[in-house]
Amino acid sequence: MNILHMKYAVEVAKAGTLSKASEKLLIAQPNISRSIKELENDLGITIFERTAKGMLLTQEGEVFINYAVGIINQIEEVEKLYKENNHHRQRFAISAPHAAYIAEAFSRFAGMLAHQPVDLFYHETNNQRAIENVQKNNHNLAIIRYALEHDVLFKTMLEEKGLHYELVMQFTPLLTVSRESALTQASSITDAELLDYSEICYTDPFVPSLSHAKALREEMNTLEGRKVFVYDRASQLEILSENPDTFMWLNPLSEQKLAHYNLVQLPSDCKKQKYKDMLIHKESYALTKLDKEFTTILMQVHRQYA
């Protein structure tokens, strides 16, 4: 059924004649007449009785027009909803690792857009889900984090999946503890000294071509010592703050964040691998104005944390 033909029929029913409907629709009478005839043939009914005085609705026609008016009204409501309400409405969605500087950048970004018609989505997750979110168009952007030693593995995988990547930050994790920790008084800190403390670890690492178990072992570097596995970033920081006998390896935190959670980041003689945070999106995707505004804020915050 042609919706346009349906609209013509409704207008003819309102006007009563083809000539008046033609004037209202600014369409030639023969075209309207032909459209209504096609509609009647499609439905297998007679909508109008053609008389010298005009177009009169048949009994079947009255039932059809009642339905048609309701359908057209619904179509117009949908068009109005998306053309008027969402014409200027924007959407920004990003997946990211558990990183304070990215969360702070997103918070500033959201504050900047407080009075604008925009939907914002922020999803803290692991690399695998972040990549899937970009591939499935759930999120236009993502930031993934991986050890520098896996740089080739990740870049090869991203290229195979048709994903663009660019470096946001490269860092060596810092030993992070409560200000009440005895480690803050140590002149130097070694792996052996850390065995007396519980390490807070991520529970969901992902590295291409590696099993989850092997990726987890590499992420922790060693299986010695006590481990506390926590996935939520805020919970990790709370545990660090309230338990002086715990520690965690984190990217650099701002002084404000450290003060908020009563934490300190210490120099250490322990050998820790470097990490990269990479911004990714589909090769075919063109960054929007919102995307560019977020990345600008992201780099500003990153420089404050570096």
Secondary structure, 3 states (H helix, E strand, C coil): CCHHHHHHHHHHHHHCCHHHHHHHHCCCHHHHHHHHHHHHHHHCCCCEEEECCEEEECHHHHHHHHHHHHHHHHHHHHHHHHHHHCCCCEEEEEEECCCHHHHHHHHHHHHHCCCCCEEEEEEECCHHHHHHHHHCCCCCEEEEEEEHHHHHHHHHHHHHCCEEEEEEEEECCEEEEECCCHHHHCCCCCHHHHCCCEEEECCCCCCCCCCHHHHHHHHHCCCCCEEEECCCHHHHHHHHHHCCCEEEEECCCCHHHHHHCCEEEECCCCCCCCEEEEEEEECCCCCCHHHHHHHHHHHHHHHHHC
